[in-house]
Amino acid sequence: MEHDIGKMESQLEHWRLKIIRLADEKQRVGAPLGYYTLMHIDELKALHAVARTKLDEFKAGNDLNRARLMTGMTNSLDELGSALKKTKPKP
């Protein structure tokens, strides 16, 4: 299980850097960021924060709570992963 937690932490760090790069790329274009772009980046940051919190709760939980916490953690990781695949915000 520790190996899986390490993989999840690595994935979260990779996604955090991807969100930062995405925000930087959008700002480098030179034009002001549009509303939908800003909302998309904020959504990604919020989903990352939720996934990080769920992972931290899972790590701190005891064996009785881990089964319940695992579901919430994997759901939040899946949601963040899906949102990152939609790198283009809807206009």
FIDO-841306 format. One record per residue: residue in one letter; x, y, z of N, C-alpha, C, CB in turn. Coordinates in steps of 0.1 Angstrom, whole numbers, plus 2048, in hexadecimal, padded with zeros to 3 digits. Glycine has a CB too. Example, Ala and Ser with C-alpha at 12.3 -4.5 7.8 and 13.67 -1.06 7.14 Angstrom:
% FIDO-841306
A | 884 | 7C7 | 84E | 87B | 7D3 | 84E | 884 | 7DF | 84E | 871 | 7D3 | 85A $
S | 880 | 7EA | 847 | 889 | 7F5 | 847 | 881 | 800 | 84F | 88D | 7FA | 839 $
***
This chain:
% FIDO-841306
M | 808 | 7F4 | 800 | 800 | 800 | 800 | 809 | 80D | 800 | 7F7 | 800 | 80C $
E | 814 | 80C | 807 | 81D | 818 | 808 | 822 | 81B | 7FA | 829 | 815 | 811 $
H | 824 | 811 | 7F1 | 829 | 814 | 7E4 | 81E | 81B | 7DC | 82C | 807 | 7DD $
D | 811 | 817 | 7DE | 806 | 81E | 7D7 | 805 | 82C | 7DB | 7F9 | 816 | 7D9 $
I | 807 | 82F | 7E8 | 806 | 83D | 7ED | 811 | 845 | 7E7 | 807 | 83D | 7FD $
G | 81D | 83F | 7E6 | 828 | 846 | 7E0 | 825 | 84A | 7D1 | 835 | 83E | 7E1 $
K | 81F | 840 | 7CA | 81B | 843 | 7BC | 811 | 84E | 7BB | 816 | 836 | 7B5 $
M | 807 | 84D | 7C4 | 7FD | 858 | 7C4 | 803 | 866 | 7C7 | 7F2 | 854 | 7CE $
E | 80C | 866 | 7D1 | 813 | 873 | 7D4 | 81B | 878 | 7C8 | 81C | 871 | 7E0 $
S | 822 | 86F | 7C1 | 829 | 873 | 7B5 | 820 | 878 | 7AA | 831 | 867 | 7B0 $
Q | 815 | 871 | 7A9 | 80B | 875 | 79F | 805 | 883 | 7A2 | 800 | 86B | 79D $
L | 802 | 885 | 7AF | 7FD | 893 | 7B3 | 808 | 89E | 7B0 | 7F9 | 892 | 7C1 $
E | 814 | 89B | 7B3 | 81F | 8A5 | 7B1 | 820 | 8A7 | 7A2 | 82C | 8A0 | 7B6 $
H | 81F | 89D | 79A | 820 | 89E | 78B | 814 | 8A7 | 786 | 820 | 891 | 784 $
W | 809 | 8A5 | 78B | 7FD | 8AD | 787 | 7FE | 8BB | 78C | 7F0 | 8A6 | 78D $
R | 803 | 8BD | 798 | 805 | 8CB | 79D | 80E | 8D3 | 794 | 80B | 8CA | 7AC $
L | 819 | 8CC | 790 | 822 | 8D3 | 786 | 81C | 8D5 | 779 | 82F | 8CB | 785 $
K | 813 | 8CC | 775 | 80C | 8CE | 768 | 803 | 8DA | 768 | 805 | 8C1 | 764 $
I | 7FC | 8DB | 774 | 7F3 | 8E7 | 776 | 7FB | 8F4 | 775 | 7EB | 8E5 | 783 $
I | 806 | 8F4 | 77C | 80F | 900 | 77C | 813 | 903 | 76E | 81B | 8FE | 785 $
R | 818 | 8F9 | 766 | 81C | 8FB | 759 | 811 | 900 | 750 | 822 | 8EE | 753 $
L | 805 | 8FA | 751 | 7FA | 8FF | 74A | 7F6 | 90D | 74C | 7ED | 8F6 | 74D $
A | 7F6 | 911 | 759 | 7F4 | 91F | 75C | 7FF | 928 | 756 | 7F3 | 921 | 76B $
D | 80B | 924 | 757 | 816 | 92C | 752 | 815 | 92D | 742 | 824 | 926 | 755 $
E | 812 | 922 | 73C | 810 | 923 | 72D | 805 | 92C | 729 | 80D | 915 | 728 $
K | 7FA | 92C | 730 | 7EF | 935 | 72D | 7F3 | 944 | 72E | 7E3 | 932 | 735 $
Q | 7FB | 946 | 739 | 7FF | 954 | 73B | 80A | 959 | 731 | 804 | 956 | 749 $
R | 812 | 950 | 72C | 81D | 954 | 723 | 817 | 958 | 715 | 826 | 948 | 721 $
V | 80B | 954 | 712 | 806 | 957 | 705 | 805 | 966 | 703 | 7F8 | 951 | 704 $
G | 804 | 96E | 70E | 804 | 97C | 70D | 7F6 | 982 | 70F | 80A | 980 | 701 $
A | 7EC | 97C | 70B | 7DF | 981 | 70C | 7DA | 97F | 71A | 7D5 | 97B | 701 $
P | 7D1 | 988 | 71F | 7CB | 985 | 72C | 7C4 | 978 | 72C | 7C2 | 991 | 730 $
L | 7C5 | 971 | 737 | 7BE | 964 | 739 | 7AF | 967 | 739 | 7C3 | 95D | 745 $
G | 7A8 | 95F | 732 | 799 | 960 | 731 | 793 | 959 | 73E | 794 | 959 | 725 $
Y | 787 | 95C | 740 | 77F | 958 | 74B | 77F | 948 | 74C | 771 | 95D | 74A $
Y | 77D | 942 | 741 | 77C | 933 | 741 | 789 | 92D | 743 | 776 | 92E | 734 $
T | 794 | 933 | 73E | 7A1 | 92E | 741 | 7A5 | 92F | 750 | 7AC | 935 | 739 $
L | 7A2 | 93B | 756 | 7A4 | 93C | 764 | 79C | 933 | 76C | 7A1 | 94B | 768 $
M | 790 | 931 | 769 | 787 | 927 | 770 | 78C | 919 | 76F | 779 | 928 | 76B $
H | 791 | 915 | 763 | 796 | 908 | 761 | 7A3 | 906 | 76A | 79A | 906 | 752 $
I | 7AC | 90F | 76A | 7B8 | 90E | 772 | 7B4 | 90E | 781 | 7C2 | 91A | 76F $
D | 7AB | 916 | 785 | 7A7 | 916 | 793 | 7A0 | 909 | 797 | 79D | 921 | 796 $
E | 798 | 903 | 78E | 792 | 8F6 | 790 | 79D | 8EB | 792 | 789 | 8F3 | 784 $
L | 7A7 | 8EC | 789 | 7B2 | 8E2 | 78A | 7B9 | 8E3 | 798 | 7BC | 8E3 | 77F $
K | 7BC | 8EF | 79C | 7C2 | 8F1 | 7A9 | 7BA | 8EC | 7B4 | 7C6 | 900 | 7AB $
A | 7AD | 8EF | 7B4 | 7A4 | 8EB | 7BE | 7A3 | 8DB | 7BF | 796 | 8F1 | 7BC $
L | 7A2 | 8D5 | 7B3 | 7A1 | 8C6 | 7B3 | 7AE | 8C0 | 7B8 | 79F | 8C1 | 7A4 $
H | 7B9 | 8C7 | 7B5 | 7C6 | 8C2 | 7BA | 7C6 | 8C3 | 7C9 | 7D2 | 8CA | 7B4 $
A | 7C2 | 8CE | 7CF | 7C1 | 8D0 | 7DD | 7B9 | 8C5 | 7E4 | 7BC | 8DE | 7E1 $
V | 7AD | 8C2 | 7DE | 7A4 | 8B8 | 7E3 | 7AB | 8AA | 7E3 | 797 | 8B8 | 7DC $
A | 7B1 | 8A7 | 7D8 | 7B8 | 89A | 7D7 | 7C4 | 899 | 7E1 | 7BE | 898 | 7C8 $
R | 7CB | 8A4 | 7E3 | 7D6 | 8A4 | 7EC | 7D1 | 8A2 | 7FB | 7DE | 8B1 | 7EC $
T | 7C6 | 8A8 | 7FE | 7C0 | 8A7 | 80B | 7BB | 899 | 80D | 7B4 | 8B1 | 80D $
K | 7B4 | 893 | 803 | 7AF | 885 | 804 | 7BB | 87B | 806 | 7A7 | 881 | 7F8 $
L | 7C6 | 87E | 7FF | 7D1 | 875 | 801 | 7D7 | 876 | 80F | 7DC | 878 | 7F6 $
D | 7D8 | 882 | 814 | 7DD | 885 | 821 | 7D4 | 87E | 82C | 7DF | 894 | 824 $
E | 7C7 | 87F | 82A | 7BE | 879 | 833 | 7BF | 869 | 833 | 7AF | 87C | 82F $
F | 7C1 | 864 | 827 | 7C3 | 856 | 825 | 7D0 | 851 | 82D | 7C4 | 852 | 816 $
K | 7DB | 859 | 82B | 7E7 | 855 | 831 | 7E6 | 856 | 841 | 7F3 | 85F | 82D $
A | 7DE | 85F | 846 | 7DD | 861 | 854 | 7D2 | 857 | 85A | 7D9 | 86F | 857 $
G | 7CA | 852 | 852 | 7BF | 849 | 857 | 7C4 | 83C | 85C | 7B5 | 847 | 84C $
N | 7BC | 836 | 864 | 7C0 | 828 | 869 | 7BA | 81E | 85F | 7BA | 826 | 877 $
D | 7BD | 811 | 862 | 7B8 | 807 | 859 | 7A9 | 806 | 857 | 7BD | 7F9 | 85E $
L | 7A2 | 809 | 862 | 793 | 809 | 861 | 78E | 814 | 857 | 78D | 80A | 86F $
N | 794 | 81F | 858 | 78F | 82A | 84F | 795 | 82A | 841 | 793 | 837 | 856 $
R | 7A0 | 823 | 83F | 7A6 | 824 | 832 | 79E | 81F | 826 | 7B3 | 81C | 832 $
A | 796 | 815 | 829 | 78D | 810 | 81E | 783 | 81A | 819 | 785 | 803 | 823 $
R | 77D | 822 | 823 | 774 | 82C | 820 | 77C | 838 | 819 | 76D | 831 | 82C $
L | 787 | 83B | 81F | 78F | 847 | 819 | 795 | 844 | 80C | 79A | 84A | 823 $
M | 797 | 837 | 809 | 79D | 833 | 7FC | 794 | 837 | 7F0 | 7A0 | 824 | 7FB $
T | 787 | 835 | 7F3 | 77D | 838 | 7E8 | 77D | 847 | 7E5 | 76F | 834 | 7ED $
G | 77D | 84F | 7EF | 77D | 85E | 7ED | 78A | 862 | 7E7 | 77B | 865 | 7FB $
M | 795 | 85C | 7EB | 7A2 | 860 | 7E6 | 7A3 | 85C | 7D7 | 7AD | 859 | 7ED $
T | 79F | 850 | 7D3 | 7A0 | 84C | 7C5 | 796 | 854 | 7BD | 79D | 83D | 7C4 $
N | 78B | 857 | 7C2 | 781 | 860 | 7BA | 787 | 86D | 7B7 | 774 | 861 | 7C1 $
S | 78D | 874 | 7C1 | 793 | 881 | 7BF | 79E | 881 | 7B6 | 797 | 887 | 7CD $
L | 7A7 | 876 | 7B7 | 7B2 | 875 | 7AD | 7AD | 873 | 79F | 7BB | 869 | 7B1 $
D | 7A2 | 86B | 79D | 79D | 868 | 790 | 797 | 875 | 78A | 792 | 85D | 791 $
E | 790 | 87D | 793 | 78A | 889 | 78E | 794 | 893 | 78A | 781 | 890 | 79A $
L | 79F | 894 | 791 | 7AA | 89D | 78E | 7B0 | 899 | 781 | 7B5 | 89E | 799 $
G | 7B3 | 88C | 77F | 7B9 | 887 | 773 | 7B0 | 889 | 767 | 7BB | 878 | 774 $
S | 7A3 | 888 | 768 | 79A | 88B | 75D | 79A | 899 | 75A | 78C | 886 | 761 $
A | 79A | 8A2 | 764 | 79A | 8B0 | 761 | 7A7 | 8B5 | 75A | 798 | 8B8 | 76E $
L | 7B2 | 8AE | 75E | 7BE | 8B2 | 757 | 7BF | 8AE | 749 | 7CA | 8AC | 75F $
K | 7B7 | 8A3 | 745 | 7B7 | 89F | 737 | 7AF | 8A9 | 72F | 7B0 | 891 | 736 $
K | 7A6 | 8B0 | 735 | 79F | 8BB | 72E | 7A6 | 8C8 | 730 | 790 | 8BC | 733 $
T | 7B2 | 8C9 | 729 | 7BA | 8D5 | 72B | 7B5 | 8E2 | 725 | 7C8 | 8D2 | 726 $
K | 7AB | 8E0 | 71C | 7A5 | 8EC | 716 | 798 | 8EF | 71D | 7A2 | 8EA | 707 $
P | 797 | 8FB | 723 | 78A | 8FF | 72A | 77F | 902 | 71F | 78C | 90B | 732 $
K | 773 | 8FF | 724 | 768 | 902 | 71B | 765 | 911 | 71A | 75B | 8FB | 720 $
P | 763 | 916 | 70E | 760 | 925 | 70C | 752 | 928 | 711 | 762 | 929 | 6FE $
***
